Amino acid sequence: MSVLTENKLSPQEEISILKNTKNAVILAHYYQEPEIQEIADFVGDSLELAKKAATTNADIIVFAGVHFMAETAKILNPSKKVLLPDLNAGCSLAESCPPEAFQQLKDKYPDHVVVTYINCSAEIKAMSDVVCTSSNAERVINSIPLDKPIIFAPDKNLGRYLIEKTGRKMLLWDGACIVHEAFSIDKLLELYAKYPSAKIIAHPESEEHILKIANYIGSTSGMLNFVKSSDQDTFIVATEAGILHQMQMDVPDKTLIPAPAKEDNSCACSECAFMKMNTLQKLYNCLKDESPEIVLAESLMKAAHRPIKRMMEL
């Protein structure tokens, strides 16, 4: 039976009642469905959500995102209950870096400083010296002494971008996000020909040929800020299409066009199927039942907390 027919209240109203009763907070990523973004207490990118998770006074954190994000919230709040609406909401990038294989790489290069992108599992974070997000990755790399060699994982595209930005040589793990590798350069150039005054903005997880033609490269929040502050009125957006909801609310008079994907699909854009596994009904169910819950071993949380804390200090 649906939430609506049980109590003749909207799902949003039911969720608000539960949230207040249980002293819960809902954190949502920009890539979630609009109806989830609208019910959330806070919407942000990975860095903003990590900061919010670290400072919340709620007893329960409902993380509307993917598994590694909810894990990060649990690592930062080991005594709180952290819920994920769908435990199967994984991440292609995080899954591209198995802990056993990564440990083998670390063992081969024991003198390297290990920097990992926050889009990785708790086990990978625990093997790291410092974690970064796309918002602060350049700052993190620049904080490492020049005489220290670096392993960067798991995103090779972000790694290549950082090598170009910082001039540092880094050993890159061969991982990638299928969403950000789904953009078609040919279709993008065709689209740009139709809108020659448009600014192309891209997330640094995108492939190198996409980044080469971008007018702006930045994190999810960075792209939002760029569009808000720019005098331009048309933008082609190369990241997960969920960002367009918040972006259009920020700039209702501007034209936003999703960068085209290689494969034809319903929106001709790139969407993360994992992010879209969370629904309003699942969000209600997990808050009502306080399940599924993110459970991590205490030793793992302690080990993974150290590199996140170092990032926060930077």
SVG drawing of the C-alpha trace seen along z (x, -y; Angstrom):
<svg xmlns="http://www.w3.org/2000/svg" viewBox="-7 -39 69 48">
<polyline fill="none" stroke="black" stroke-width="0.4" points="0.0,0.0 1.4,-3.4 2.1,-6.2 -0.6,-8.3 -3.5,-5.8 -2.5,-4.8 -3.0,-8.2 -4.3,-10.5 -1.1,-12.6 1.5,-13.2 4.7,-11.2 6.5,-14.5 4.2,-15.2 4.7,-11.7 8.5,-12.0 8.4,-15.3 6.4,-13.9 8.8,-10.9 11.9,-13.1 10.7,-15.4 9.6,-12.5 12.8,-10.6 15.2,-13.6 16.5,-12.6 18.2,-14.7 18.0,-13.9 21.1,-14.6 20.8,-14.4 23.2,-14.6 22.5,-16.9 22.1,-13.8 19.0,-12.6 15.5,-12.8 14.0,-16.4 11.3,-15.2 14.0,-13.8 16.1,-17.0 13.1,-19.0 12.3,-17.1 16.0,-17.0 17.3,-19.2 20.5,-19.7 21.5,-19.1 25.1,-19.3 28.1,-17.7 30.4,-15.2 32.5,-17.8 29.5,-19.7 27.6,-16.6 30.7,-15.3 31.0,-18.6 27.3,-18.5 27.4,-14.9 30.3,-15.8 28.4,-18.5 24.8,-17.3 23.1,-17.0 20.5,-14.5 20.2,-11.0 19.5,-9.5 21.1,-10.4 19.2,-9.4 21.6,-9.6 19.9,-9.9 22.9,-9.2 25.0,-6.1 26.7,-3.6 30.1,-5.2 28.5,-8.5 26.5,-6.9 29.6,-5.0 31.4,-8.4 28.6,-9.7 28.8,-6.7 32.6,-7.1 32.2,-10.7 29.3,-9.7 30.1,-6.3 27.6,-6.6 24.7,-7.7 22.4,-5.6 23.0,-6.1 20.4,-4.9 20.5,-4.5 17.1,-4.1 18.5,-1.4 21.6,0.6 22.1,1.6 22.7,-2.1 26.4,-1.5 28.9,-3.4 30.7,-2.2 33.8,-4.2 34.0,-2.9 33.5,0.7 36.3,0.2 38.8,0.3 38.7,3.6 40.5,3.5 42.6,6.6 43.9,5.4 44.6,1.9 46.5,3.4 48.8,5.2 49.5,1.9 50.3,0.2 52.7,3.0 54.6,2.5 55.1,-1.2 55.4,-1.5 57.1,-5.0 54.1,-6.6 51.6,-8.9 48.2,-7.5 45.5,-10.1 42.0,-8.7 39.0,-10.4 36.1,-10.3 34.2,-8.2 35.6,-4.9 34.7,-2.3 35.5,-2.6 38.2,0.1 40.0,-2.0 39.7,-5.1 41.3,-3.1 44.3,-2.4 44.8,-6.1 46.9,-8.8 44.5,-11.6 41.1,-11.7 40.0,-14.4 36.9,-15.5 36.7,-17.2 36.3,-20.5 39.5,-20.3 41.6,-17.7 44.1,-20.3 44.6,-21.8 45.2,-18.3 47.8,-17.4 49.6,-20.7 49.8,-20.1 52.0,-17.0 55.8,-17.7 57.3,-17.7 59.8,-14.9 56.9,-12.5 55.6,-10.3 51.9,-9.9 49.4,-7.2 46.0,-8.6 42.9,-6.4 40.4,-5.5 39.5,-8.0 42.0,-8.1 40.3,-11.0 40.3,-13.2 43.9,-12.0 45.0,-13.1 43.3,-16.5 45.2,-17.0 48.5,-16.1 47.9,-18.8 46.8,-21.3 49.5,-20.7 52.4,-19.5 52.9,-16.5 53.7,-13.1 51.2,-10.5 50.7,-6.8 47.0,-6.5 44.6,-3.7 42.7,-2.6 39.2,-3.4 36.4,-5.6 32.8,-6.6 30.5,-5.2 28.3,-8.2 31.1,-10.7 32.6,-8.5 29.2,-8.3 29.4,-11.7 29.8,-11.7 32.4,-14.2 30.9,-14.0 27.4,-14.7 28.7,-17.4 30.4,-19.2 27.2,-19.0 25.3,-20.5 27.8,-23.2 27.5,-24.1 23.8,-24.7 24.6,-26.9 27.9,-28.5 27.5,-31.1 27.0,-28.4 29.6,-27.8 30.5,-24.1 31.0,-23.2 32.3,-19.8 33.0,-17.7 36.7,-16.6 35.6,-12.9 34.8,-13.4 37.2,-12.0 40.1,-14.1 38.6,-15.0 35.6,-16.4 37.7,-18.5 39.8,-19.9 36.8,-21.7 35.2,-22.7 35.1,-26.4 34.9,-25.6 35.9,-22.4 34.8,-22.0 33.0,-20.1 29.3,-19.9 29.0,-22.9 31.7,-24.7 29.6,-24.3 26.5,-25.6 28.5,-28.7 29.9,-29.3 26.5,-29.3 25.1,-31.6 28.0,-34.1 28.5,-34.0 27.1,-36.7 26.4,-34.0 22.8,-32.8 23.3,-29.3 25.3,-26.4 26.0,-22.8 26.4,-20.8 28.6,-17.7 27.8,-15.9 25.0,-13.8 21.7,-15.3 20.3,-15.5 22.2,-18.7 20.0,-20.5 17.1,-20.6 19.0,-22.8 20.8,-24.7 17.6,-25.7 16.2,-26.9 19.3,-29.0 19.2,-30.5 15.5,-30.3 16.2,-32.7 19.2,-30.8 19.2,-28.0 20.7,-24.7 21.4,-21.9 22.5,-18.4 25.6,-17.2 24.6,-14.3 25.4,-10.7 27.0,-8.2 24.0,-5.9 20.5,-7.0 18.3,-7.0 15.1,-8.6 16.7,-12.0 19.6,-11.9 21.8,-12.8 23.9,-10.9 22.2,-9.6 23.4,-7.5 21.2,-4.5 22.6,-3.9 21.6,-7.4 18.1,-6.9 17.6,-3.7 16.5,-5.8 12.9,-6.8 10.6,-8.8 8.8,-5.6 12.1,-4.0 13.1,-7.1 9.9,-6.9 10.2,-3.2 13.8,-3.4 13.0,-6.3 9.9,-4.4 11.7,-1.1 15.1,-2.6 16.5,-0.2 18.6,0.5 21.3,-0.7 25.0,-1.2 27.0,1.0 30.9,0.8 33.4,2.4 34.8,0.0 38.4,0.7 37.5,-0.1 35.8,-3.3 38.8,-4.5 41.2,-3.7 39.0,-5.4 38.4,-8.4 42.1,-9.5 42.5,-10.4 39.1,-12.1 40.1,-14.1 43.3,-15.2 41.2,-16.4 38.9,-18.4 41.9,-20.0 43.2,-21.1"/>
</svg>
